Amino acid sequence: MLTVALPKGRIAQETLEIFEKIFQKDFKFDDRKLILEKDNFRFLLVRNQDVPAYVLHQSADIGVVGLDVLEEKDEDLLRLLDLGIGKCKVCVGIKEDSCIDYSAPEIKVATKMANIAERYFSKKAMAVDIIKLYGSIELAPLVGLSDVIVDIVETGSTMKQNGLKVAEIIMESSAYLISNKNSFIEKKEEITSLYNQIKNTIKK
């Protein structure tokens, strides 16, 4: 049996739709259940940020998670395939009427993606004070908590509505099929077979 960690929400739904196309069966979680067992698969519904941990510790053999989360967590996992779903960008946001002051000795960055933010600004040789937030990140520059934010942007409308604009794009992200390295060796045939079926299905 292959155990698959899926992030709650749209990505899980779109991944299960891919499985439905491949196997011509329904793959649906019962109301509020976090485990779905069907045929030779066990699906786990977990928080987006937790998918790499489940796969890394082999509680799941494979998983589906955004590239942004993979880059932030930077765990020793195999990235098998870009599924082309859950597309978004990681951006630097700033107040509508201002711009990034590159001459400042240090800038304050509010984000839940501390590692991505730190790496990005260090490449620009800028010192940053990272303020880790877990929600309502758009608020931070408006109340003087930070100079800029680093956040996920899908359409940009949330930033606009809150008087912010996208100043720079750090990276493009979409959902990846990932695997635990040991699982890949132990269950190579099953994982490779599934990989090929998914690859052929998303190409269509």
C-alpha positions in Angstrom: 0.0 0.0 0.0 1.2 3.5 -0.9 0.5 6.3 1.7 0.0 9.7 0.2 0.0 13.0 2.2 -2.2 15.6 0.7 -2.6 19.3 1.8 -6.2 20.2 2.8 -8.2 22.2 0.3 -8.0 22.7 -3.4 -4.7 20.9 -4.1 -6.0 17.7 -2.4 -9.2 17.9 -4.5 -7.4 18.4 -7.8 -4.9 15.6 -6.9 -7.8 13.2 -6.2 -9.4 14.2 -9.5 -6.1 13.1 -11.2 -6.4 9.7 -9.4 -10.1 9.5 -10.5 -9.1 10.0 -14.1 -6.3 7.3 -13.8 -8.2 4.6 -12.0 -11.8 5.5 -13.2 -13.1 5.4 -9.6 -14.2 7.9 -7.0 -11.6 9.1 -4.5 -13.5 11.1 -1.8 -12.9 11.7 1.9 -15.9 11.1 4.1 -17.1 14.1 6.0 -14.3 15.3 8.4 -12.3 12.1 8.0 -8.5 12.6 7.6 -7.7 9.2 6.2 -9.1 7.6 3.0 -8.2 4.0 2.2 -9.1 2.9 -1.3 -7.6 0.0 -3.3 -3.9 0.1 -2.8 -3.7 3.7 -1.4 -4.0 5.4 1.9 -4.5 9.2 1.6 -3.8 11.4 4.6 -5.3 14.9 4.8 -2.8 17.3 6.5 -1.9 20.9 6.8 0.0 22.2 3.7 3.1 23.1 5.7 3.1 19.6 7.3 3.2 17.5 4.1 7.1 17.5 3.9 7.3 16.3 7.6 5.0 13.4 7.0 6.9 12.3 3.9 10.4 13.0 5.5 9.6 10.7 8.5 8.0 8.1 6.2 4.5 8.3 7.7 3.7 8.9 4.0 5.6 7.4 1.1 4.8 10.2 -1.3 3.0 13.6 -1.0 1.8 16.6 -2.9 2.9 20.1 -1.8 3.6 23.5 -3.2 7.2 24.3 -4.3 7.1 27.3 -2.0 6.7 25.0 1.0 9.5 22.7 -0.3 11.8 25.7 -0.6 10.9 27.0 2.8 11.3 23.7 4.6 14.3 22.6 2.5 14.0 18.9 3.6 15.9 16.0 2.0 13.1 14.7 -0.3 12.8 13.6 -3.9 10.9 16.1 -6.1 9.4 13.8 -8.7 7.0 15.9 -10.8 5.5 19.4 -11.2 1.8 18.7 -11.3 1.0 22.2 -12.7 -1.8 22.7 -10.1 -2.1 25.2 -7.2 -0.2 27.9 -9.1 0.9 31.0 -7.3 3.8 33.3 -6.7 5.8 34.3 -3.7 6.1 38.0 -3.7 7.5 41.0 -1.9 4.6 43.3 -1.0 4.8 47.0 0.0 2.5 49.9 0.7 1.0 51.2 -2.6 2.7 54.6 -2.3 6.2 53.5 -1.4 9.1 51.5 -2.7 11.8 49.3 -1.2 14.7 51.3 0.2 17.8 49.4 -0.9 20.1 51.8 0.9 18.5 51.2 4.3 20.8 49.5 6.8 18.1 47.0 7.6 14.5 46.3 6.5 11.8 44.7 8.5 10.1 41.8 6.7 6.8 40.2 8.0 6.2 36.7 6.6 5.5 33.1 7.4 8.2 32.1 4.9 11.3 33.2 6.9 13.8 31.1 5.0 12.7 32.1 1.6 12.7 35.8 2.6 16.1 35.6 4.3 17.7 33.9 1.3 16.2 36.4 -1.2 17.3 39.5 0.6 20.7 38.1 1.5 21.3 37.7 -2.3 20.6 41.4 -2.6 23.1 42.0 0.3 20.4 43.5 2.5 20.1 42.9 6.2 16.7 41.9 7.3 14.8 41.7 10.6 12.3 38.8 10.0 9.0 39.1 11.9 7.3 35.7 11.7 3.5 35.9 11.4 1.0 33.2 10.7 -1.9 35.2 9.2 -3.2 38.7 8.2 0.3 39.4 7.0 -1.0 42.3 4.8 -1.7 44.2 8.0 2.0 44.5 9.0 3.1 47.4 6.8 -0.1 49.3 7.3 0.5 49.5 11.1 4.2 50.0 10.9 5.1 46.5 12.1 7.2 45.9 9.0 8.5 47.7 5.9 7.6 44.9 3.5 5.9 41.5 3.5 6.8 38.3 1.8 3.7 36.3 1.0 1.8 34.0 -1.5 0.0 35.8 -4.2 -2.6 34.2 -6.5 -4.3 37.2 -8.2 -2.9 40.1 -6.1 -6.4 41.3 -5.2 -5.9 40.8 -1.5 -2.9 43.0 -1.5 -4.7 45.6 -3.6 -7.7 45.6 -1.3 -5.4 46.3 1.6 -3.5 49.2 0.0 -0.4 47.1 -0.9 1.2 46.3 -4.2 3.6 43.6 -5.5 7.1 45.1 -5.5 9.0 42.0 -6.6 8.4 38.4 -7.5 10.6 36.0 -5.6 9.5 32.7 -7.2 6.7 31.0 -9.1 5.2 28.0 -7.3 3.0 25.0 -8.2 2.3 21.7 -6.5 4.9 18.9 -6.8 4.7 15.2 -6.3 7.4 14.3 -3.8 8.7 11.1 -2.3 10.6 9.8 0.7 14.0 8.6 -0.4 13.7 5.2 1.4 10.1 4.6 0.2 11.3 5.3 -3.4 13.8 2.5 -3.1 11.5 0.1 -1.2 8.5 0.7 -3.4 10.2 1.8 -6.5 7.9 -0.2 -8.9 4.6 1.2 -7.3 5.9 4.8 -7.2 7.4 4.7 -10.7 4.2 3.2 -12.1 2.0 5.9 -10.4 4.5 8.6 -11.5 4.1 7.5 -15.2 0.3 7.4 -14.9 0.1 10.8 -13.4 2.6 12.3 -15.9 0.5 10.9 -18.8 -2.8 12.1 -17.3 -1.7 15.7 -16.7 -0.2 16.0 -20.2 -3.6 15.3 -21.8 
